[in-house]
């Protein structure tokens, strides 16, 4: 019984670590794209969509909660 609990626990831990790495890579790529888009809006003094306004004023971390 304890072997199966350890197996399930290790699978969950390694899945969580893999998911965390994937999320960090995804948001790293998205952040570069976001910075390019926002700099275009700011250079032309255009009104930004709500999501970019939240990222601009709150930092990029609200992307995890948006």
PDB file of N, CA, C and O in Angstrom:
ATOM      1  N   UNK A   1       0.820  -1.201   0.000  1.00  0.00           N
ATOM      2  CA  UNK A   1       0.000   0.000   0.000  1.00  0.00           C
ATOM      3  C   UNK A   1       0.862   1.263   0.000  1.00  0.00           C
ATOM      4  O   UNK A   1       0.591   2.204  -0.746  1.00  0.00           O
ATOM      5  N   UNK A   2       1.896   1.282   0.835  1.00  0.00           N
ATOM      6  CA  UNK A   2       2.727   2.482   0.908  1.00  0.00           C
ATOM      7  C   UNK A   2       3.515   2.687  -0.385  1.00  0.00           C
ATOM      8  O   UNK A   2       3.829   3.821  -0.748  1.00  0.00           O
ATOM      9  N   UNK A   3       3.839   1.583  -1.087  1.00  0.00           N
ATOM     10  CA  UNK A   3       4.528   1.717  -2.367  1.00  0.00           C
ATOM     11  C   UNK A   3       3.676   2.503  -3.358  1.00  0.00           C
ATOM     12  O   UNK A   3       4.187   3.372  -4.065  1.00  0.00           O
ATOM     13  N   UNK A   4       2.391   2.204  -3.413  1.00  0.00           N
ATOM     14  CA  UNK A   4       1.503   2.899  -4.344  1.00  0.00           C
ATOM     15  C   UNK A   4       1.318   4.359  -3.950  1.00  0.00           C
ATOM     16  O   UNK A   4       1.207   5.226  -4.817  1.00  0.00           O
ATOM     17  N   UNK A   5       1.284   4.632  -2.663  1.00  0.00           N
ATOM     18  CA  UNK A   5       1.191   6.025  -2.218  1.00  0.00           C
ATOM     19  C   UNK A   5       2.447   6.796  -2.599  1.00  0.00           C
ATOM     20  O   UNK A   5       2.364   7.941  -3.045  1.00  0.00           O
ATOM     21  N   UNK A   6       3.617   6.168  -2.424  1.00  0.00           N
ATOM     22  CA  UNK A   6       4.865   6.821  -2.824  1.00  0.00           C
ATOM     23  C   UNK A   6       4.908   7.015  -4.336  1.00  0.00           C
ATOM     24  O   UNK A   6       5.376   8.047  -4.817  1.00  0.00           O
ATOM     25  N   UNK A   7       4.430   6.042  -5.078  1.00  0.00           N
ATOM     26  CA  UNK A   7       4.413   6.138  -6.535  1.00  0.00           C
ATOM     27  C   UNK A   7       3.503   7.277  -6.983  1.00  0.00           C
ATOM     28  O   UNK A   7       3.890   8.094  -7.819  1.00  0.00           O
ATOM     29  N   UNK A   8       2.308   7.329  -6.433  1.00  0.00           N
ATOM     30  CA  UNK A   8       1.364   8.401  -6.781  1.00  0.00           C
ATOM     31  C   UNK A   8       1.927   9.753  -6.369  1.00  0.00           C
ATOM     32  O   UNK A   8       1.815  10.725  -7.115  1.00  0.00           O
ATOM     33  N   UNK A   9       2.528   9.823  -5.192  1.00  0.00           N
ATOM     34  CA  UNK A   9       3.119  11.077  -4.725  1.00  0.00           C
ATOM     35  C   UNK A   9       4.252  11.542  -5.613  1.00  0.00           C
ATOM     36  O   UNK A   9       4.338  12.726  -5.936  1.00  0.00           O
ATOM     37  N   UNK A  10       5.125  10.626  -6.014  1.00  0.00           N
ATOM     38  CA  UNK A  10       6.242  11.020  -6.870  1.00  0.00           C
ATOM     39  C   UNK A  10       5.753  11.432  -8.253  1.00  0.00           C
ATOM     40  O   UNK A  10       6.298  12.365  -8.843  1.00  0.00           O
ATOM     41  N   UNK A  11       4.742  10.757  -8.778  1.00  0.00           N
ATOM     42  CA  UNK A  11       4.174  11.153 -10.074  1.00  0.00           C
ATOM     43  C   UNK A  11       3.584  12.556  -9.975  1.00  0.00           C
ATOM     44  O   UNK A  11       3.781  13.374 -10.874  1.00  0.00           O
ATOM     45  N   UNK A  12       2.868  12.840  -8.901  1.00  0.00           N
ATOM     46  CA  UNK A  12       2.289  14.176  -8.723  1.00  0.00           C
ATOM     47  C   UNK A  12       3.368  15.241  -8.586  1.00  0.00           C
ATOM     48  O   UNK A  12       3.248  16.323  -9.161  1.00  0.00           O
ATOM     49  N   UNK A  13       4.416  14.944  -7.832  1.00  0.00           N
ATOM     50  CA  UNK A  13       5.501  15.917  -7.645  1.00  0.00           C
ATOM     51  C   UNK A  13       6.195  16.202  -8.971  1.00  0.00           C
ATOM     52  O   UNK A  13       6.396  17.363  -9.327  1.00  0.00           O
ATOM     53  N   UNK A  14       6.561  15.159  -9.702  1.00  0.00           N
ATOM     54  CA  UNK A  14       7.250  15.376 -10.969  1.00  0.00           C
ATOM     55  C   UNK A  14       6.335  16.017 -12.011  1.00  0.00           C
ATOM     56  O   UNK A  14       6.802  16.793 -12.845  1.00  0.00           O
ATOM     57  N   UNK A  15       5.064  15.710 -11.976  1.00  0.00           N
ATOM     58  CA  UNK A  15       4.117  16.384 -12.877  1.00  0.00           C
ATOM     59  C   UNK A  15       4.018  17.860 -12.524  1.00  0.00           C
ATOM     60  O   UNK A  15       3.970  18.710 -13.414  1.00  0.00           O
ATOM     61  N   UNK A  16       3.987  18.167 -11.250  1.00  0.00           N
ATOM     62  CA  UNK A  16       3.934  19.559 -10.808  1.00  0.00           C
ATOM     63  C   UNK A  16       5.171  20.329 -11.212  1.00  0.00           C
ATOM     64  O   UNK A  16       5.081  21.476 -11.650  1.00  0.00           O
ATOM     65  N   UNK A  17       6.333  19.700 -11.064  1.00  0.00           N
ATOM     66  CA  UNK A  17       7.581  20.357 -11.463  1.00  0.00           C
ATOM     67  C   UNK A  17       7.592  20.600 -12.971  1.00  0.00           C
ATOM     68  O   UNK A  17       7.971  21.681 -13.422  1.00  0.00           O
ATOM     69  N   UNK A  18       7.181  19.610 -13.746  1.00  0.00           N
ATOM     70  CA  UNK A  18       7.126  19.777 -15.199  1.00  0.00           C
ATOM     71  C   UNK A  18       6.143  20.852 -15.612  1.00  0.00           C
ATOM     72  O   UNK A  18       6.425  21.641 -16.514  1.00  0.00           O
ATOM     73  N   UNK A  19       4.992  20.891 -14.961  1.00  0.00           N
ATOM     74  CA  UNK A  19       4.000  21.916 -15.261  1.00  0.00           C
ATOM     75  C   UNK A  19       4.537  23.300 -14.915  1.00  0.00           C
ATOM     76  O   UNK A  19       4.328  24.248 -15.672  1.00  0.00           O
ATOM     77  N   UNK A  20       5.224  23.430 -13.786  1.00  0.00           N
ATOM     78  CA  UNK A  20       5.795  24.713 -13.378  1.00  0.00           C
ATOM     79  C   UNK A  20       6.828  25.196 -14.391  1.00  0.00           C
ATOM     80  O   UNK A  20       6.840  26.373 -14.754  1.00  0.00           O
ATOM     81  N   UNK A  21       7.692  24.295 -14.848  1.00  0.00           N
ATOM     82  CA  UNK A  21       8.695  24.672 -15.851  1.00  0.00           C
ATOM     83  C   UNK A  21       8.019  25.101 -17.145  1.00  0.00           C
ATOM     84  O   UNK A  21       8.423  26.094 -17.751  1.00  0.00           O
ATOM     85  N   UNK A  22       6.993  24.370 -17.579  1.00  0.00           N
ATOM     86  CA  UNK A  22       6.262  24.737 -18.789  1.00  0.00           C
ATOM     87  C   UNK A  22       5.630  26.120 -18.652  1.00  0.00           C
ATOM     88  O   UNK A  22       5.710  26.927 -19.578  1.00  0.00           O
ATOM     89  N   UNK A  23       5.003  26.403 -17.508  1.00  0.00           N
ATOM     90  CA  UNK A  23       4.365  27.701 -17.289  1.00  0.00           C
ATOM     91  C   UNK A  23       5.399  28.821 -17.311  1.00  0.00           C
ATOM     92  O   UNK A  23       5.150  29.872 -17.901  1.00  0.00           O
ATOM     93  N   UNK A  24       6.546  28.618 -16.684  1.00  0.00           N
ATOM     94  CA  UNK A  24       7.589  29.647 -16.671  1.00  0.00           C
ATOM     95  C   UNK A  24       8.093  29.922 -18.089  1.00  0.00           C
ATOM     96  O   UNK A  24       8.299  31.078 -18.458  1.00  0.00           O
ATOM     97  N   UNK A  25       8.289  28.883 -18.872  1.00  0.00           N
ATOM     98  CA  UNK A  25       8.729  29.080 -20.255  1.00  0.00           C
ATOM     99  C   UNK A  25       7.657  29.788 -21.074  1.00  0.00           C
ATOM    100  O   UNK A  25       7.965  30.691 -21.851  1.00  0.00           O
ATOM    101  N   UNK A  26       6.402  29.385 -20.907  1.00  0.00           N
ATOM    102  CA  UNK A  26       5.309  29.996 -21.655  1.00  0.00           C
ATOM    103  C   UNK A  26       5.193  31.483 -21.335  1.00  0.00           C
ATOM    104  O   UNK A  26       5.096  32.308 -22.244  1.00  0.00           O
ATOM    105  N   UNK A  27       5.203  31.830 -20.046  1.00  0.00           N
ATOM    106  CA  UNK A  27       5.065  33.235 -19.693  1.00  0.00           C
ATOM    107  C   UNK A  27       6.321  34.034 -20.029  1.00  0.00           C
ATOM    108  O   UNK A  27       6.237  35.246 -20.231  1.00  0.00           O
ATOM    109  N   UNK A  28       7.475  33.388 -20.092  1.00  0.00           N
ATOM    110  CA  UNK A  28       8.681  34.078 -20.541  1.00  0.00           C
ATOM    111  C   UNK A  28       8.557  34.503 -21.995  1.00  0.00           C
ATOM    112  O   UNK A  28       8.911  35.629 -22.346  1.00  0.00           O
ATOM    113  N   UNK A  29       8.058  33.612 -22.841  1.00  0.00           N
ATOM    114  CA  UNK A  29       7.856  33.940 -24.258  1.00  0.00           C
ATOM    115  C   UNK A  29       6.740  34.970 -24.400  1.00  0.00           C
ATOM    116  O   UNK A  29       6.862  35.910 -25.186  1.00  0.00           O
ATOM    117  N   UNK A  30       5.658  34.802 -23.649  1.00  0.00           N
ATOM    118  CA  UNK A  30       4.535  35.729 -23.721  1.00  0.00           C
ATOM    119  C   UNK A  30       4.938  37.117 -23.244  1.00  0.00           C
ATOM    120  O   UNK A  30       4.453  38.117 -23.773  1.00  0.00           O
ATOM    121  N   UNK A  31       5.817  37.191 -22.251  1.00  0.00           N
ATOM    122  CA  UNK A  31       6.248  38.490 -21.732  1.00  0.00           C
ATOM    123  C   UNK A  31       6.998  39.271 -22.805  1.00  0.00           C
ATOM    124  O   UNK A  31       6.800  40.479 -22.936  1.00  0.00           O
ATOM    125  N   UNK A  32       7.851  38.605 -23.573  1.00  0.00           N
ATOM    126  CA  UNK A  32       8.570  39.293 -24.644  1.00  0.00           C
ATOM    127  C   UNK A  32       7.593  39.815 -25.695  1.00  0.00           C
ATOM    128  O   UNK A  32       7.743  40.935 -26.183  1.00  0.00           O
ATOM    129  N   UNK A  33       6.599  39.011 -26.042  1.00  0.00           N
ATOM    130  CA  UNK A  33       5.587  39.430 -27.006  1.00  0.00           C
ATOM    131  C   UNK A  33       4.789  40.607 -26.450  1.00  0.00           C
ATOM    132  O   UNK A  33       4.498  41.568 -27.163  1.00  0.00           O
ATOM    133  N   UNK A  34       4.440  40.519 -25.168  1.00  0.00           N
ATOM    134  CA  UNK A  34       3.688  41.579 -24.502  1.00  0.00           C
ATOM    135  C   UNK A  34       4.465  42.891 -24.506  1.00  0.00           C
ATOM    136  O   UNK A  34       3.894  43.948 -24.775  1.00  0.00           O
ATOM    137  N   UNK A  35       5.767  42.833 -24.208  1.00  0.00           N
ATOM    138  CA  UNK A  35       6.572  44.053 -24.175  1.00  0.00           C
ATOM    139  C   UNK A  35       6.635  44.704 -25.551  1.00  0.00           C
ATOM    140  O   UNK A  35       6.622  45.931 -25.651  1.00  0.00           O
ATOM    141  N   UNK A  36       6.700  43.913 -26.600  1.00  0.00           N
ATOM    142  CA  UNK A  36       6.710  44.448 -27.958  1.00  0.00           C
ATOM    143  C   UNK A  36       5.386  45.138 -28.280  1.00  0.00           C
ATOM    144  O   UNK A  36       5.374  46.227 -28.854  1.00  0.00           O
ATOM    145  N   UNK A  37       4.285  44.513 -27.915  1.00  0.00           N
ATOM    146  CA  UNK A  37       2.961  45.085 -28.186  1.00  0.00           C
ATOM    147  C   UNK A  37       2.757  46.377 -27.408  1.00  0.00           C
ATOM    148  O   UNK A  37       2.287  47.371 -27.963  1.00  0.00           O
ATOM    149  N   UNK A  38       3.107  46.368 -26.125  1.00  0.00           N
ATOM    150  CA  UNK A  38       2.900  47.554 -25.286  1.00  0.00           C
ATOM    151  C   UNK A  38       3.783  48.703 -25.743  1.00  0.00           C
ATOM    152  O   UNK A  38       3.338  49.851 -25.741  1.00  0.00           O
ATOM    153  N   UNK A  39       5.013  48.429 -26.131  1.00  0.00           N
ATOM    154  CA  UNK A  39       5.876  49.511 -26.604  1.00  0.00           C
ATOM    155  C   UNK A  39       5.307  50.140 -27.873  1.00  0.00           C
ATOM    156  O   UNK A  39       5.447  51.345 -28.078  1.00  0.00           O
ATOM    157  N   UNK A  40       4.664  49.336 -28.730  1.00  0.00           N
ATOM    158  CA  UNK A  40       4.006  49.893 -29.914  1.00  0.00           C
ATOM    159  C   UNK A  40       2.845  50.799 -29.555  1.00  0.00           C
ATOM    160  O   UNK A  40       2.680  51.867 -30.146  1.00  0.00           O
ATOM    161  N   UNK A  41       2.031  50.376 -28.582  1.00  0.00           N
ATOM    162  CA  UNK A  41       0.925  51.215 -28.123  1.00  0.00           C
ATOM    163  C   UNK A  41       1.440  52.508 -27.502  1.00  0.00           C
ATOM    164  O   UNK A  41       0.910  53.584 -27.780  1.00  0.00           O
ATOM    165  N   UNK A  42       2.463  52.410 -26.670  1.00  0.00           N
ATOM    166  CA  UNK A  42       2.967  53.593 -25.978  1.00  0.00           C
ATOM    167  C   UNK A  42       3.645  54.562 -26.938  1.00  0.00           C
ATOM    168  O   UNK A  42       3.531  55.775 -26.764  1.00  0.00           O
ATOM    169  N   UNK A  43       4.349  54.053 -27.948  1.00  0.00           N
ATOM    170  CA  UNK A  43       5.033  54.940 -28.887  1.00  0.00           C
ATOM    171  C   UNK A  43       4.046  55.706 -29.761  1.00  0.00           C
ATOM    172  O   UNK A  43       4.344  56.815 -30.205  1.00  0.00           O
ATOM    173  N   UNK A  44       2.870  55.123 -30.013  1.00  0.00           N
ATOM    174  CA  UNK A  44       1.856  55.796 -30.838  1.00  0.00           C
ATOM    175  C   UNK A  44       0.791  56.490 -30.007  1.00  0.00           C
ATOM    176  O   UNK A  44      -0.121  57.102 -30.563  1.00  0.00           O
ATOM    177  N   UNK A  45       0.886  56.407 -28.683  1.00  0.00           N
ATOM    178  CA  UNK A  45      -0.079  57.012 -27.745  1.00  0.00           C
ATOM    179  C   UNK A  45      -1.504  56.521 -28.013  1.00  0.00           C
ATOM    180  O   UNK A  45      -2.457  57.298 -27.960  1.00  0.00           O
ATOM    181  N   UNK A  46      -1.637  55.220 -28.300  1.00  0.00           N
ATOM    182  CA  UNK A  46      -2.950  54.618 -28.527  1.00  0.00           C
ATOM    183  C   UNK A  46      -3.525  54.119 -27.203  1.00  0.00           C
ATOM    184  O   UNK A  46      -2.765  53.765 -26.302  1.00  0.00           O
ATOM    185  N   UNK A  47      -4.851  54.085 -27.070  1.00  0.00           N
ATOM    186  CA  UNK A  47      -5.425  53.474 -25.859  1.00  0.00           C
ATOM    187  C   UNK A  47      -5.197  51.962 -25.887  1.00  0.00           C
ATOM    188  O   UNK A  47      -5.393  51.314 -26.915  1.00  0.00           O
ATOM    189  N   UNK A  48      -4.787  51.417 -24.760  1.00  0.00           N
ATOM    190  CA  UNK A  48      -4.479  49.989 -24.682  1.00  0.00           C
ATOM    191  C   UNK A  48      -5.705  49.201 -24.252  1.00  0.00           C
ATOM    192  O   UNK A  48      -6.540  49.719 -23.511  1.00  0.00           O
ATOM    193  N   UNK A  49      -5.830  47.944 -24.708  1.00  0.00           N
ATOM    194  CA  UNK A  49      -6.891  47.070 -24.198  1.00  0.00           C
ATOM    195  C   UNK A  49      -6.722  46.852 -22.691  1.00  0.00           C
ATOM    196  O   UNK A  49      -5.633  47.044 -22.148  1.00  0.00           O
ATOM    197  N   UNK A  50      -7.794  46.456 -22.030  1.00  0.00           N
ATOM    198  CA  UNK A  50      -7.774  46.306 -20.572  1.00  0.00           C
ATOM    199  C   UNK A  50      -6.686  45.367 -20.081  1.00  0.00           C
ATOM    200  O   UNK A  50      -6.026  45.650 -19.081  1.00  0.00           O
ATOM    201  N   UNK A  51      -6.493  44.262 -20.767  1.00  0.00           N
ATOM    202  CA  UNK A  51      -5.518  43.283 -20.291  1.00  0.00           C
ATOM    203  C   UNK A  51      -4.109  43.864 -20.303  1.00  0.00           C
ATOM    204  O   UNK A  51      -3.331  43.590 -19.389  1.00  0.00           O
ATOM    205  N   UNK A  52      -3.762  44.655 -21.311  1.00  0.00           N
ATOM    206  CA  UNK A  52      -2.434  45.260 -21.361  1.00  0.00           C
ATOM    207  C   UNK A  52      -2.301  46.360 -20.319  1.00  0.00           C
ATOM    208  O   UNK A  52      -1.217  46.574 -19.777  1.00  0.00           O
ATOM    209  N   UNK A  53      -3.396  47.061 -20.036  1.00  0.00           N
ATOM    210  CA  UNK A  53      -3.365  48.082 -18.991  1.00  0.00           C
ATOM    211  C   UNK A  53      -3.096  47.449 -17.635  1.00  0.00           C
ATOM    212  O   UNK A  53      -2.318  47.982 -16.844  1.00  0.00           O
ATOM    213  N   UNK A  54      -3.733  46.316 -17.362  1.00  0.00           N
ATOM    214  CA  UNK A  54      -3.491  45.606 -16.097  1.00  0.00           C
ATOM    215  C   UNK A  54      -2.037  45.167 -16.013  1.00  0.00           C
ATOM    216  O   UNK A  54      -1.402  45.342 -14.973  1.00  0.00           O
ATOM    217  N   UNK A  55      -1.498  44.599 -17.086  1.00  0.00           N
ATOM    218  CA  UNK A  55      -0.106  44.154 -17.075  1.00  0.00           C
ATOM    219  C   UNK A  55       0.838  45.341 -16.907  1.00  0.00           C
ATOM    220  O   UNK A  55       1.838  45.247 -16.195  1.00  0.00           O
ATOM    221  N   UNK A  56       0.517  46.463 -17.565  1.00  0.00           N
ATOM    222  CA  UNK A  56       1.407  47.619 -17.538  1.00  0.00           C
ATOM    223  C   UNK A  56       1.466  48.233 -16.148  1.00  0.00           C
ATOM    224  O   UNK A  56       2.544  48.593 -15.674  1.00  0.00           O
ATOM    225  N   UNK A  57       0.313  48.357 -15.489  1.00  0.00           N
ATOM    226  CA  UNK A  57       0.290  49.000 -14.175  1.00  0.00           C
ATOM    227  C   UNK A  57       0.583  48.025 -13.042  1.00  0.00           C
ATOM    228  O   UNK A  57       1.080  48.442 -11.995  1.00  0.00           O
ATOM    229  N   UNK A  58       0.295  46.755 -13.218  1.00  0.00           N
ATOM    230  CA  UNK A  58       0.472  45.797 -12.134  1.00  0.00           C
ATOM    231  C   UNK A  58       1.670  44.895 -12.295  1.00  0.00           C
ATOM    232  O   UNK A  58       1.878  44.000 -11.476  1.00  0.00           O
ATOM    233  N   UNK A  59       2.464  45.103 -13.329  1.00  0.00           N
ATOM    234  CA  UNK A  59       3.554  44.180 -13.589  1.00  0.00           C
ATOM    235  C   UNK A  59       3.028  42.974 -14.336  1.00  0.00           C
ATOM    236  O   UNK A  59       1.830  42.876 -14.605  1.00  0.00           O
ATOM    237  N   UNK A  60       3.905  42.070 -14.667  1.00  0.00           N
ATOM    238  CA  UNK A  60       3.481  40.922 -15.462  1.00  0.00           C
ATOM    239  C   UNK A  60       2.877  39.819 -14.611  1.00  0.00           C
ATOM    240  O   UNK A  60       2.209  38.934 -15.146  1.00  0.00           O
ATOM    241  N   UNK A  61       3.092  39.844 -13.296  1.00  0.00           N
ATOM    242  CA  UNK A  61       2.595  38.770 -12.432  1.00  0.00           C
ATOM    243  C   UNK A  61       1.080  38.606 -12.449  1.00  0.00           C
ATOM    244  O   UNK A  61       0.621  37.482 -12.245  1.00  0.00           O
ATOM    245  N   UNK A  62       0.249  39.659 -12.682  1.00  0.00           N
ATOM    246  CA  UNK A  62      -1.202  39.408 -12.748  1.00  0.00           C
ATOM    247  C   UNK A  62      -1.613  38.485 -13.891  1.00  0.00           C
ATOM    248  O   UNK A  62      -2.757  38.035 -13.938  1.00  0.00           O
ATOM    249  N   UNK A  63      -0.690  38.197 -14.818  1.00  0.00           N
ATOM    250  CA  UNK A  63      -1.019  37.272 -15.903  1.00  0.00           C
ATOM    251  C   UNK A  63      -1.383  35.899 -15.359  1.00  0.00           C
ATOM    252  O   UNK A  63      -2.142  35.161 -15.987  1.00  0.00           O
ATOM    253  N   UNK A  64      -0.844  35.551 -14.189  1.00  0.00           N
ATOM    254  CA  UNK A  64      -1.179  34.266 -13.599  1.00  0.00           C
ATOM    255  C   UNK A  64      -2.617  34.239 -13.104  1.00  0.00           C
ATOM    256  O   UNK A  64      -3.208  33.164 -13.003  1.00  0.00           O
ATOM    257  N   UNK A  65      -3.190  35.388 -12.796  1.00  0.00           N
ATOM    258  CA  UNK A  65      -4.519  35.448 -12.204  1.00  0.00           C
ATOM    259  C   UNK A  65      -5.574  35.957 -13.173  1.00  0.00           C
ATOM    260  O   UNK A  65      -6.762  35.893 -12.859  1.00  0.00           O
ATOM    261  N   UNK A  66      -5.187  36.458 -14.332  1.00  0.00           N
ATOM    262  CA  UNK A  66      -6.123  37.095 -15.268  1.00  0.00           C
ATOM    263  C   UNK A  66      -6.929  36.062 -15.988  1.00  0.00           C
ATOM    264  O   UNK A  66      -7.771  36.404 -16.818  1.00  0.00           O
TER     265      UNK A  66
END
